Amino acid sequence: LLFKLYPDANTNKFIQAVSRFGPMINVISRKHSKQLLIKTLNQFLGFSVSVMVAFAAIIAIGAIINTVVISLSERERDIASLRVIGFTHFQVAKIFFSESILLNILGVIFGLLMGIGLSYYMVMVFQTDIYRMPFVVKSSRLVESTIIMLFFIFVSQLVVYRIIKKIKWLEVLNVRE
C-alpha cells in the first residue's frame, strides 16, 4: 500500500503507528530514502574531491619545485656569489619566492579561466533534447580553489627553502668551468 501524508504530518510517528498493526515487510518513507541517497552521494563526492585535490597537490607542488630547482641550477654561481657577499638563506630564497609567486599567480588566473571555459564547454557538449545542465560558477568556489593553490605554493616554497639551505655555496664557487 502507498500512503500520502499531509506536508505537516509527522512521518516517523506514522511509520511507528503502521508498524504496530501487524507483520510488515518494510515501511519506507520516500523523503527518508531521498535523504539517505543524498547523504550517500555527498559522501562519495566528498571522497572523490578529496582524492582529486590530493593528486592536484602532488602535481602542483612537484611542478613548482621542479621549476625552482631548474632555476636554481641555472643560476647557481650567481646565487653563490650572493651568499658570499652576505645574503642569508632567507634572502636568497626570497628572490626565488618572488619569481615563483609571480609565475604561479599568473598560472592560477589562467587556470581559473581555463576551468571556467572547460566547464562551459562540457555543459554545451552534454546538452541534449532530453536534459540540459545549467552553467553555474560560484565565486566562493573560485576563491576556495585560489586559496588551496596558494597553500600548495606556500608548501612548495618551504621545500625550496630547505633545498637552498642545504646547498654548499662555497663548493659551488670553487668548481672550475
MIMIGU-651598 format. One record per residue (C-alpha): x, y, z; chain. Coordinates in steps of 0.02 Angstrom, whole numbers. Layout:
# MIMIGU-651598
{x=X; y=Y; z=Z; chain=A} .
...
# end
This chain:
# MIMIGU-651598
{x=0; y=0; z=0; chain=A} .
{x=54; y=177; z=-32; chain=A} .
{x=9; y=319; z=83; chain=A} .
{x=22; y=503; z=51; chain=A} .
{x=37; y=612; z=205; chain=A} .
{x=-1; y=795; z=227; chain=A} .
{x=154; y=905; z=214; chain=A} .
{x=150; y=948; z=401; chain=A} .
{x=121; y=766; z=457; chain=A} .
{x=250; y=679; z=567; chain=A} .
{x=318; y=538; z=457; chain=A} .
{x=408; y=448; z=598; chain=A} .
{x=251; y=436; z=706; chain=A} .
{x=151; y=372; z=559; chain=A} .
{x=279; y=235; z=520; chain=A} .
{x=282; y=182; z=704; chain=A} .
{x=91; y=176; z=710; chain=A} .
{x=76; y=73; z=550; chain=A} .
{x=212; y=-46; z=607; chain=A} .
{x=110; y=-91; z=763; chain=A} .
{x=-38; y=-160; z=665; chain=A} .
{x=39; y=-321; z=606; chain=A} .
{x=179; y=-406; z=514; chain=A} .
{x=251; y=-289; z=386; chain=A} .
{x=396; y=-325; z=273; chain=A} .
{x=453; y=-148; z=255; chain=A} .
{x=392; y=27; z=289; chain=A} .
{x=490; y=160; z=197; chain=A} .
{x=472; y=346; z=187; chain=A} .
{x=512; y=416; z=16; chain=A} .
{x=577; y=575; z=97; chain=A} .
{x=692; y=474; z=211; chain=A} .
{x=754; y=370; z=63; chain=A} .
{x=791; y=528; z=-34; chain=A} .
{x=887; y=600; z=114; chain=A} .
{x=989; y=439; z=129; chain=A} .
{x=1029; y=442; z=-57; chain=A} .
{x=1084; y=624; z=-49; chain=A} .
{x=1191; y=587; z=105; chain=A} .
{x=1274; y=439; z=17; chain=A} .
{x=1306; y=540; z=-141; chain=A} .
{x=1380; y=682; z=-40; chain=A} .
{x=1497; y=562; z=50; chain=A} .
{x=1552; y=487; z=-116; chain=A} .
{x=1577; y=658; z=-195; chain=A} .
{x=1674; y=716; z=-42; chain=A} .
{x=1791; y=567; z=-57; chain=A} .
{x=1812; y=592; z=-245; chain=A} .
{x=1850; y=776; z=-225; chain=A} .
{x=1975; y=737; z=-86; chain=A} .
{x=2067; y=615; z=-198; chain=A} .
{x=2070; y=741; z=-341; chain=A} .
{x=2134; y=879; z=-227; chain=A} .
{x=2271; y=763; z=-163; chain=A} .
{x=2327; y=725; z=-341; chain=A} .
{x=2318; y=910; z=-384; chain=A} .
{x=2427; y=948; z=-233; chain=A} .
{x=2557; y=822; z=-286; chain=A} .
{x=2560; y=888; z=-464; chain=A} .
{x=2561; y=1072; z=-412; chain=A} .
{x=2696; y=1055; z=-279; chain=A} .
{x=2801; y=945; z=-394; chain=A} .
{x=2788; y=1067; z=-539; chain=A} .
{x=2831; y=1217; z=-431; chain=A} .
{x=2979; y=1131; z=-350; chain=A} .
{x=3040; y=1069; z=-519; chain=A} .
{x=3033; y=1244; z=-593; chain=A} .
{x=3127; y=1321; z=-448; chain=A} .
{x=3259; y=1183; z=-443; chain=A} .
{x=3293; y=1207; z=-628; chain=A} .
{x=3308; y=1394; z=-599; chain=A} .
{x=3424; y=1361; z=-451; chain=A} .
{x=3539; y=1251; z=-554; chain=A} .
{x=3545; y=1378; z=-697; chain=A} .
{x=3593; y=1521; z=-581; chain=A} .
{x=3695; y=1426; z=-453; chain=A} .
{x=3853; y=1531; z=-470; chain=A} .
{x=3758; y=1696; z=-461; chain=A} .
{x=3670; y=1642; z=-303; chain=A} .
{x=3831; y=1575; z=-229; chain=A} .
{x=3904; y=1748; z=-256; chain=A} .
{x=3756; y=1823; z=-162; chain=A} .
{x=3787; y=1705; z=-17; chain=A} .
{x=3972; y=1751; z=-12; chain=A} .
{x=3929; y=1936; z=-15; chain=A} .
{x=3824; y=1910; z=141; chain=A} .
{x=3647; y=1869; z=89; chain=A} .
{x=3560; y=1749; z=208; chain=A} .
{x=3473; y=1589; z=157; chain=A} .
{x=3307; y=1677; z=180; chain=A} .
{x=3356; y=1825; z=69; chain=A} .
{x=3412; y=1707; z=-69; chain=A} .
{x=3252; y=1606; z=-53; chain=A} .
{x=3151; y=1767; z=-58; chain=A} .
{x=3221; y=1804; z=-232; chain=A} .
{x=3157; y=1636; z=-294; chain=A} .
{x=2994; y=1654; z=-199; chain=A} .
{x=2959; y=1822; z=-283; chain=A} .
{x=2991; y=1749; z=-454; chain=A} .
{x=2890; y=1593; z=-417; chain=A} .
{x=2742; y=1685; z=-341; chain=A} .
{x=2728; y=1796; z=-496; chain=A} .
{x=2727; y=1647; z=-613; chain=A} .
{x=2609; y=1547; z=-504; chain=A} .
{x=2484; y=1689; z=-481; chain=A} .
{x=2477; y=1706; z=-670; chain=A} .
{x=2456; y=1518; z=-680; chain=A} .
{x=2313; y=1520; z=-554; chain=A} .
{x=2223; y=1657; z=-650; chain=A} .
{x=2248; y=1565; z=-815; chain=A} .
{x=2194; y=1401; z=-733; chain=A} .
{x=2034; y=1476; z=-664; chain=A} .
{x=1990; y=1548; z=-835; chain=A} .
{x=2028; y=1382; z=-920; chain=A} .
{x=1924; y=1289; z=-790; chain=A} .
{x=1775; y=1404; z=-819; chain=A} .
{x=1795; y=1385; z=-1007; chain=A} .
{x=1806; y=1196; z=-999; chain=A} .
{x=1656; y=1187; z=-883; chain=A} .
{x=1554; y=1291; z=-1005; chain=A} .
{x=1613; y=1181; z=-1149; chain=A} .
{x=1562; y=1023; z=-1055; chain=A} .
{x=1390; y=1094; z=-1018; chain=A} .
{x=1365; y=1135; z=-1202; chain=A} .
{x=1430; y=967; z=-1264; chain=A} .
{x=1324; y=859; z=-1147; chain=A} .
{x=1166; y=959; z=-1176; chain=A} .
{x=1032; y=857; z=-1266; chain=A} .
{x=847; y=871; z=-1306; chain=A} .
{x=807; y=768; z=-1152; chain=A} .
{x=902; y=865; z=-1022; chain=A} .
{x=1004; y=1023; z=-1001; chain=A} .
{x=1129; y=1062; z=-865; chain=A} .
{x=1141; y=1239; z=-801; chain=A} .
{x=1308; y=1326; z=-811; chain=A} .
{x=1340; y=1390; z=-635; chain=A} .
{x=1505; y=1461; z=-573; chain=A} .
{x=1507; y=1506; z=-389; chain=A} .
{x=1631; y=1640; z=-343; chain=A} .
{x=1655; y=1555; z=-174; chain=A} .
{x=1722; y=1401; z=-264; chain=A} .
{x=1842; y=1506; z=-365; chain=A} .
{x=1906; y=1589; z=-206; chain=A} .
{x=1919; y=1419; z=-122; chain=A} .
{x=2020; y=1350; z=-268; chain=A} .
{x=2135; y=1500; z=-265; chain=A} .
{x=2165; y=1484; z=-78; chain=A} .
{x=2203; y=1298; z=-96; chain=A} .
{x=2327; y=1333; z=-236; chain=A} .
{x=2410; y=1472; z=-136; chain=A} .
{x=2430; y=1347; z=6; chain=A} .
{x=2514; y=1225; z=-114; chain=A} .
{x=2630; y=1365; z=-173; chain=A} .
{x=2675; y=1404; z=8; chain=A} .
{x=2713; y=1221; z=47; chain=A} .
{x=2822; y=1205; z=-107; chain=A} .
{x=2916; y=1364; z=-60; chain=A} .
{x=2954; y=1288; z=111; chain=A} .
{x=3030; y=1138; z=22; chain=A} .
{x=3130; y=1253; z=-92; chain=A} .
{x=3194; y=1349; z=59; chain=A} .
{x=3256; y=1186; z=134; chain=A} .
{x=3344; y=1145; z=-29; chain=A} .
{x=3427; y=1316; z=-31; chain=A} .
{x=3485; y=1293; z=149; chain=A} .
{x=3567; y=1126; z=107; chain=A} .
{x=3668; y=1187; z=-42; chain=A} .
{x=3853; y=1214; z=-5; chain=A} .
{x=3880; y=1381; z=-90; chain=A} .
{x=4067; y=1389; z=-63; chain=A} .
{x=4090; y=1223; z=-152; chain=A} .
{x=3991; y=1292; z=-300; chain=A} .
{x=4110; y=1440; z=-314; chain=A} .
{x=4263; y=1327; z=-307; chain=A} .
{x=4208; y=1224; z=-457; chain=A} .
{x=4306; y=1270; z=-613; chain=A} .
{x=4217; y=1275; z=-779; chain=A} .
# end
